[in-house]
Amino acid sequence: MKTLGATSALEPYTEIALDDLLSTLPEALSYSRLRLPDTYVFLARRDLFDARFQVIAAEDAGREKLAFLDAPSDLVPGKYEGGLKTWECSVDLAAYLESSVCKGDGSWVRGKHILELGCGTAVPSLLLFSRLLEALAKEPAQNDTASTILHLQDYNRSVLELVTLPNVLLTWYTSPLAEAYRASEDLADPDTDDADLHLSITPYLVTAFKTSLSTHNISLHFFSGSWDGFPTSTSYDCVLTSETIYREESIPPLLQVLRESKADTCLVAAKVLYFGVGGGVQEFVKAVEKQDGKVEDVWDQREGVARKIMSVHWS
């Protein structure tokens, strides 16, 4: 992880409508399957080279977007926060959610209000979304009055367009809930070894996706910009974030959102130390305790690059 250049003025908080993001999809998506460690769970994730081709093909393609795609781990404070790369800790968090929270059962997700901050490729949320869709396929919603609401936030709108929303769509497409759509289009089961990991984006696909969300009372919301302007009036059941404490100056606004979310489950995944950047677990824990909060380690990796998943609570 490298940080380049001086910090620019922060982008304001903005909600982006699902339809607006869907309108930015290319004609097709190429994807791969990411296996979560120590599980048999595979998540569909758009290939980074495919996102790069989309930017190159766009009439308004800018050098800045291409630079971020060519070096997705190079951070530019105030401009690009690394969302195009799938970071190790996001995979750690997804695997932890599978083994210790969902425990292979998506019923835990049903009816929850969930927020992922600094989502990027959104691997933890994809795991929860995938498990939810599997649960709904087994036991369809009947007179559910409570929506399952998923809020996905990343600093960069382009990240939401290029990887976050495509990954959410791919998760639905590869789920049991999309079986009727795949059958109607004579498409192979995407879980087979010889499956074509390529999805054509058609109006029929988009309509089927939106109809499925509505039928099963699932609401997706997307946000870009700084945490400073993030609304604090909304309560959540679960808040997730990974690789977001690498700079000390980013910790106070992050803590404000975490604390005011009033979430029963608040999980932060991070490297113990971010060399050359300034943040890390020690700085984060100090900041939480200064606000009368408590941090509990629920998972750690000591070999290689030391990493942790922390549960945060306020009295």
C-alpha positions as CSV (number, residue, x, y, z in Angstrom):
1,M,0.0,0.0,0.0
2,K,1.4,3.3,-1.1
3,T,0.1,6.8,-0.5
4,L,0.9,9.3,-3.3
5,G,0.6,13.1,-3.2
6,A,-1.0,15.5,-0.9
7,T,-4.5,15.3,0.4
8,S,-7.1,17.1,-1.8
9,A,-10.4,18.6,-0.7
10,L,-12.7,15.7,0.2
11,E,-15.6,14.7,-2.0
12,P,-19.0,15.4,-0.4
13,Y,-21.3,12.6,0.7
14,T,-23.7,11.7,-2.1
15,E,-26.3,8.9,-2.5
16,I,-26.4,7.4,-5.9
17,A,-29.6,5.8,-7.1
18,L,-29.5,2.1,-8.1
19,D,-30.9,3.0,-11.6
20,D,-28.1,5.5,-12.1
21,L,-25.4,2.9,-11.4
22,L,-27.2,0.3,-13.5
23,S,-27.2,2.7,-16.4
24,T,-23.3,2.7,-16.3
25,L,-23.0,-1.0,-16.9
26,P,-21.2,-2.1,-20.1
27,E,-22.6,-4.6,-22.6
28,A,-21.0,-7.5,-20.8
29,L,-19.0,-8.4,-17.6
30,S,-16.1,-10.8,-17.3
31,Y,-15.6,-12.2,-13.9
32,S,-13.7,-14.8,-11.8
33,R,-14.7,-16.8,-8.7
34,L,-13.0,-15.9,-5.4
35,R,-12.8,-18.7,-2.9
36,L,-12.9,-17.6,0.7
37,P,-10.1,-19.2,2.8
38,D,-11.0,-22.3,4.8
39,T,-14.5,-22.5,3.3
40,Y,-16.2,-23.9,0.2
41,V,-17.7,-20.5,-0.6
42,F,-17.0,-18.9,-4.0
43,L,-18.0,-15.3,-4.7
44,A,-18.3,-13.8,-8.2
45,R,-16.1,-10.8,-8.7
46,R,-15.6,-8.7,-11.8
47,D,-12.1,-8.9,-13.4
48,L,-10.1,-5.8,-13.0
49,F,-8.9,-6.0,-16.6
50,D,-12.6,-5.9,-17.7
51,A,-13.2,-2.7,-15.7
52,R,-10.1,-1.3,-17.4
53,F,-11.4,-2.1,-20.9
54,Q,-14.7,-0.4,-20.0
55,V,-12.9,2.8,-19.0
56,I,-10.7,2.7,-22.2
57,A,-13.8,2.3,-24.4
58,A,-15.7,5.2,-22.8
59,E,-15.6,8.4,-24.7
60,D,-14.8,10.4,-21.6
61,A,-12.1,8.0,-20.4
62,G,-9.6,10.0,-18.3
63,R,-6.0,9.4,-17.4
64,E,-6.8,9.5,-13.7
65,K,-9.2,6.6,-13.8
66,L,-6.8,4.5,-15.9
67,A,-4.0,5.3,-13.5
68,F,-6.0,4.0,-10.6
69,L,-6.9,0.8,-12.5
70,D,-3.3,0.3,-13.5
71,A,-2.1,0.7,-9.9
72,P,-5.1,-0.1,-7.7
73,S,-3.1,-0.2,-4.5
74,D,-1.6,3.2,-4.8
75,L,-3.7,5.6,-2.7
76,V,-4.1,9.3,-3.4
77,P,-5.7,10.9,-0.3
78,G,-8.8,12.9,-1.3
79,K,-8.9,11.4,-4.8
80,Y,-8.6,7.6,-4.7
81,E,-8.8,5.4,-1.6
82,G,-7.9,1.9,-3.0
83,G,-11.4,0.6,-3.7
84,L,-10.6,-1.1,-7.0
85,K,-8.4,-3.7,-5.2
86,T,-9.7,-6.6,-3.2
87,W,-7.6,-6.2,0.0
88,E,-6.7,-9.1,2.3
89,C,-8.7,-7.9,5.2
90,S,-11.9,-7.8,3.3
91,V,-11.5,-11.4,2.5
92,D,-10.6,-12.2,6.1
93,L,-13.8,-10.4,7.2
94,A,-16.0,-12.3,4.7
95,A,-14.6,-15.6,5.8
96,Y,-15.2,-14.6,9.4
97,L,-18.8,-13.7,8.7
98,E,-19.3,-17.1,7.0
99,S,-17.8,-19.1,9.8
100,S,-18.8,-17.2,12.9
101,V,-21.8,-15.0,12.1
102,C,-23.9,-16.6,9.3
103,K,-22.5,-20.1,10.0
104,G,-23.6,-21.1,6.5
105,D,-27.2,-19.9,7.1
106,G,-28.4,-16.7,5.4
107,S,-31.4,-16.4,7.7
108,W,-29.3,-14.2,10.0
109,V,-29.1,-11.6,7.3
110,R,-32.9,-11.5,6.6
111,G,-34.5,-8.4,7.8
112,K,-31.3,-6.8,8.8
113,H,-30.1,-3.2,8.1
114,I,-26.4,-3.5,7.1
115,L,-23.8,-0.9,6.2
116,E,-20.4,-1.5,4.7
117,L,-18.0,1.5,4.9
118,G,-15.2,1.8,2.4
119,C,-16.7,-1.2,0.6
120,G,-14.6,-1.2,-2.7
121,T,-15.2,-4.6,-4.2
122,A,-17.6,-5.3,-1.3
123,V,-16.5,-8.9,-0.6
124,P,-17.9,-9.0,3.0
125,S,-21.3,-7.7,1.8
126,L,-21.2,-10.0,-1.2
127,L,-20.9,-12.9,1.3
128,L,-24.0,-11.7,3.3
129,F,-25.9,-11.0,0.1
130,S,-25.1,-14.4,-1.3
131,R,-26.2,-16.2,1.8
132,L,-29.4,-14.1,2.0
133,L,-30.3,-15.1,-1.6
134,E,-29.7,-18.7,-0.9
135,A,-31.9,-18.6,2.2
136,L,-34.7,-16.9,0.2
137,A,-34.5,-19.5,-2.5
138,K,-35.0,-22.2,0.1
139,E,-37.7,-20.4,2.0
140,P,-39.3,-17.5,0.0
141,A,-40.5,-14.5,1.8
142,Q,-44.1,-14.7,2.9
143,N,-45.7,-11.6,4.1
144,D,-42.4,-10.1,5.2
145,T,-42.9,-6.6,6.4
146,A,-39.3,-5.9,7.3
147,S,-37.0,-5.2,4.4
148,T,-33.4,-6.4,4.2
149,I,-31.5,-3.2,3.6
150,L,-27.9,-3.1,2.4
151,H,-26.0,0.2,2.3
152,L,-22.7,0.2,0.4
153,Q,-20.3,3.2,0.7
154,D,-17.1,3.9,-1.1
155,Y,-15.2,7.2,-1.4
156,N,-15.1,7.0,-5.2
157,R,-18.2,6.9,-7.3
158,S,-16.2,5.3,-10.1
159,V,-15.5,2.4,-7.7
160,L,-19.2,1.9,-7.2
161,E,-19.7,1.9,-10.9
162,L,-16.8,-0.3,-12.0
163,V,-16.7,-3.0,-9.3
164,T,-19.2,-2.6,-6.4
165,L,-22.5,-2.7,-8.4
166,P,-21.2,-5.2,-11.0
167,N,-20.2,-7.5,-8.1
168,V,-23.6,-7.2,-6.5
169,L,-25.3,-8.0,-9.8
170,L,-23.0,-11.0,-10.4
171,T,-23.8,-12.3,-6.9
172,W,-27.5,-12.3,-7.8
173,Y,-26.9,-13.8,-11.2
174,T,-24.9,-16.7,-9.8
175,S,-27.4,-17.3,-7.0
176,P,-30.4,-19.8,-6.8
177,L,-32.8,-16.8,-7.1
178,A,-31.6,-16.2,-10.7
179,E,-32.2,-19.8,-11.8
180,A,-35.4,-18.9,-13.6
181,Y,-33.7,-16.1,-15.4
182,R,-30.8,-18.4,-16.5
183,A,-33.2,-21.1,-17.6
184,S,-35.2,-18.6,-19.7
185,E,-32.0,-17.5,-21.5
186,D,-30.7,-21.1,-21.7
187,L,-27.6,-20.2,-19.7
188,A,-25.5,-22.8,-18.0
189,D,-25.2,-23.1,-14.2
190,P,-22.4,-20.7,-13.3
191,D,-21.2,-23.1,-10.6
192,T,-20.1,-25.8,-13.1
193,D,-16.4,-26.1,-14.0
194,D,-17.0,-25.4,-17.7
195,A,-19.2,-22.3,-17.1
196,D,-18.5,-19.3,-19.2
197,L,-17.6,-16.6,-16.7
198,H,-19.1,-13.9,-18.8
199,L,-22.4,-12.1,-18.4
200,S,-24.2,-10.2,-21.1
201,I,-26.0,-7.1,-19.7
202,T,-29.4,-6.8,-21.3
203,P,-32.6,-4.9,-20.4
204,Y,-34.2,-8.3,-19.5
205,L,-31.4,-9.1,-17.1
206,V,-31.6,-5.7,-15.4
207,T,-35.4,-6.0,-15.1
208,A,-35.1,-9.5,-13.7
209,F,-32.6,-8.3,-11.1
210,K,-34.7,-5.4,-10.0
211,T,-37.9,-7.5,-9.9
212,S,-36.2,-10.1,-7.8
213,L,-35.0,-7.5,-5.3
214,S,-38.5,-6.0,-5.0
215,T,-40.2,-9.5,-4.7
216,H,-38.0,-10.4,-1.8
217,N,-38.1,-7.0,-0.1
218,I,-34.4,-6.3,-0.6
219,S,-33.3,-2.7,-0.8
220,L,-29.9,-1.6,-2.1
221,H,-28.4,1.9,-1.5
222,F,-25.1,3.2,-2.6
223,F,-23.1,6.2,-1.3
224,S,-19.9,8.0,-2.4
225,G,-17.8,10.7,-0.8
226,S,-16.5,11.5,2.6
227,W,-17.6,10.0,5.9
228,D,-17.8,13.5,7.3
229,G,-21.1,14.1,5.7
230,F,-22.5,10.6,6.2
231,P,-26.0,10.8,7.8
232,T,-26.0,9.7,11.4
233,S,-29.7,9.4,12.0
234,T,-29.9,5.9,10.6
235,S,-29.6,2.9,12.9
236,Y,-28.0,-0.3,11.7
237,D,-28.0,-3.9,12.9
238,C,-24.5,-4.6,11.4
239,V,-21.7,-2.3,10.3
240,L,-18.7,-3.7,8.5
241,T,-15.4,-2.0,7.4
242,S,-12.0,-3.3,6.3
243,E,-8.7,-1.7,5.5
244,T,-10.1,1.8,6.4
245,I,-7.8,2.7,9.4
246,Y,-4.6,3.1,7.5
247,R,-4.4,6.8,8.1
248,E,-4.8,8.4,11.6
249,E,-6.7,11.3,10.2
250,S,-9.4,9.0,8.8
251,I,-10.1,7.4,12.1
252,P,-12.2,10.2,13.8
253,P,-14.9,10.5,11.0
254,L,-15.0,6.7,10.8
255,L,-15.6,6.4,14.5
256,Q,-18.4,9.0,14.4
257,V,-20.3,6.8,11.9
258,L,-19.5,3.6,13.8
259,R,-20.6,5.0,17.1
260,E,-23.8,6.7,15.9
261,S,-24.9,3.7,13.9
262,K,-25.9,2.0,17.1
263,A,-25.2,-1.4,15.5
264,D,-25.2,-4.5,17.7
265,T,-22.6,-6.0,15.4
266,C,-19.7,-3.7,14.4
267,L,-16.7,-5.4,12.8
268,V,-13.5,-3.7,11.8
269,A,-10.8,-5.7,9.8
270,A,-7.3,-4.2,9.5
271,K,-3.6,-4.9,9.3
272,V,-2.0,-4.4,12.7
273,L,0.4,-1.8,11.2
274,Y,0.4,0.1,7.9
275,F,4.0,0.9,7.2
276,G,4.7,4.3,5.8
277,V,1.0,5.4,6.1
278,G,0.6,6.1,9.8
279,G,-2.5,4.2,10.9
280,G,-3.1,0.8,12.4
281,V,-4.7,-1.2,15.1
282,Q,-3.0,0.6,18.0
283,E,-4.1,4.0,16.9
284,F,-7.6,2.8,16.3
285,V,-8.0,1.1,19.7
286,K,-6.7,4.3,21.5
287,A,-9.2,6.4,19.6
288,V,-12.1,4.1,20.5
289,E,-11.2,3.9,24.2
290,K,-10.9,7.7,24.3
291,Q,-14.6,7.8,23.3
292,D,-15.4,5.2,26.1
293,G,-15.7,2.4,23.6
294,K,-14.4,-1.2,23.8
295,V,-12.5,-3.2,21.3
296,E,-12.4,-7.0,21.3
297,D,-10.3,-9.1,19.0
298,V,-12.4,-11.8,17.4
299,W,-9.9,-13.1,14.9
300,D,-6.2,-12.6,14.2
301,Q,-3.5,-13.7,11.8
302,R,0.0,-13.6,13.1
303,E,1.9,-15.3,10.3
304,G,3.1,-13.1,7.5
305,V,1.4,-9.7,7.5
306,A,-0.3,-9.5,10.9
307,R,-4.0,-8.8,10.6
308,K,-7.0,-8.6,12.9
309,I,-10.8,-8.5,13.0
310,M,-12.1,-6.4,15.9
311,S,-15.6,-6.1,17.4
312,V,-16.3,-2.6,18.6
313,H,-18.9,-1.7,21.3
314,W,-19.9,1.5,23.1
315,S,-21.5,1.5,26.6
